[in-house]
Amino acid sequence: MLIERAMKQIALAVLAFLLAAPAVSACEGRLVDSKFVLHTPLCVPKEPKRIAVIDPTFSLGMSLELGLPVVAAPLFKMSDPVLKARAQEKSIIDLGSYLEPSIEMLIGAKPDLIIGSGLADAYYPMLSQIAPTLLYNARDWRDIFSTIADATGQGARKTDFFAPYDARVASIRARMPNTRVSVLRITSWDFQVYTDGPDAYAPFEVLQDAGVRRSAYETVTDDTGLKRPDWEALSNLDGDVLLYIIGGGNNSDTSGRHEEVTGNPLWKMLPAVKAGRVYRVDAGTWMEFSGLASANRVLDDIERYILKTQ
């Protein structure tokens, strides 16, 4: 039975390839064949006119930064009010929640290209029936930006986009003191520490770029991207400066968890708290990182809380 099922799946895969091959070979748009894109080779419009994005972070933020014609995106319960306001100013159709975007609204938006992350891969067969669908699987935020830019004909402009950011990073790095920084996210149910390592999430990669040194507990050499310390393990966050995040997709702002944590004696024993060098940073920037605008807001926090408090 299992062998029969496997053979059927192989046959369907071969059939799908054979059916797709003529379309790709006859591509009159742009042929995408990147290691950072799923289901390649993929034929996309040379100059897309109506782009729908299906995540409210990288796909939305970077597409708008590139000046692409985004017509639809999931905007419900976004934590980044700046990006949401920009989308609303452009009259972008709200597809609802990014967890379950409205297919009816998506079809009604009449996109000629859909862009999203590989997390939506299970829906690729349905999405690709609506329009050519580019799902990126890159993890580094620069690679995601490059992938979207290259696929939409904006690749030649990548250096221009990043030049001001790179210059600012170099300036901050040159002024970075010998200070260790800890960063903690407080949710309604646990603590989260996004690590400094080869698989760092985008805002923490910006910290790396700027030369910010994290505590030993927060620094890894493997692919551990997230740690979940208990109350006792909080003592490992012994940086000279502590940045903390409340909210970002949960109700920690209103659940009382924030006050519970900051009022706890174990919190008050942290070196940065005792030194009065603990600062809350914006969840929209750090937990819904969306591109160069977010990266520059992280750099704002570095200058405000790490450089100017020396």
Secondary structure, 3 states (H helix, E strand, C coil): CHHHHHHHHHHHHHHHHHHHHHHHHCCCCEEECCCCECCCCEEECCCCCCEEECCCCHHHHHHHHCCCCEEEECCCCCCCHHHHHHHHHCCCEECCCCCCCCHHHHHHCCCCEEEEEHHHHHHHHHHHHHCCEEEECCCCHHHHHHHHHHHCCCHHHHHHHHHHHHHHHHHHHHHCCCCEEEEEEECCCCEEEECECCCCCHHHHHHHHCCCEECCCCECCCCCCEECCCCHHHHHCCCCEEEEEECCCCCCCCCCHHHHHHCCHHHHCCHHHHCCCEEEECHHHHHCCCCHHHHHHHHHHHHHHHHCCC
